[in-house]
Amino acid sequence: MPTRIRQAQPQDAATITRIANSLIRDTLFTFTTQERSPEDIAARLRDATAPFLLAEIDGRVVGFATYGPFRSGPGYRHTQEHSIQLTQAAQGRGLGRALMQRLEDVARQNGVHVLVAGISGANPRAVAFHAAIGFTQSGHMAQVGHKWGQWLDLILMQKQL
């Protein structure tokens, strides 16, 4: 089963949208409740300032990783918050690790010093994954997210590159 990591293109927007929206619709892993549109994703992909990497198995996109500003203001320009999402079928195959390694390489090339992960307390597997690839917990914010009538904790993890 050949796997590949590549830069996303605007024509990948519909596939990325399906992956992102399944997490929005079906999990507490993101506090977001508003689904994305392919047009929104395509616009983001045309923005050359942020990498957007895809993982493929046999030519089929099964996940993505990207990063963007952690906070506004020039003092934070070397710190970025990342997002990584894989389909259920792609998990446990090393693709998340491969995506993050490539994303970290790109981030270093772009002068990023710290990557931050904001993880839902309802997603302990993501906390374990990030710990396994060298992130450390730097914060725990109780009940700052709200989705489906539940208060959710936010776990902050970071990695110096």
BELVEN-V885855 format. One line per field, one symbol per residue. ss: DSSP state (@ for helix, = for strand, . for the rest). psi: psi as a letter, one per 30 degrees, with the letter a starting at -180 (. if undefined). A space follows every 10 residues. Layout:
ss=???
psi=???
//
This chain:
ss=..=====..@ @@@@@@@@@@ @@@@@@.... .......@@@ @@@@@@.... .======..= =========. ...@@@..== ======.@@@ ....@@@@@@ @@@@@@@@@. ...======= ...@@@@@@@ @@...===== =======..= ========== .
psi=jklkklklle ffeeeeeeee feeeeflgfk fkfjllleee eeeeffjffk kjkkkkkhgk kgllkllake llkffgfgkk klkkkkleff kgggeeeeee eeeeeeeefg gkekkkkjkk fgifeeeeee efggkkkflj jkhflkkhgk kklkkkllkk .
//
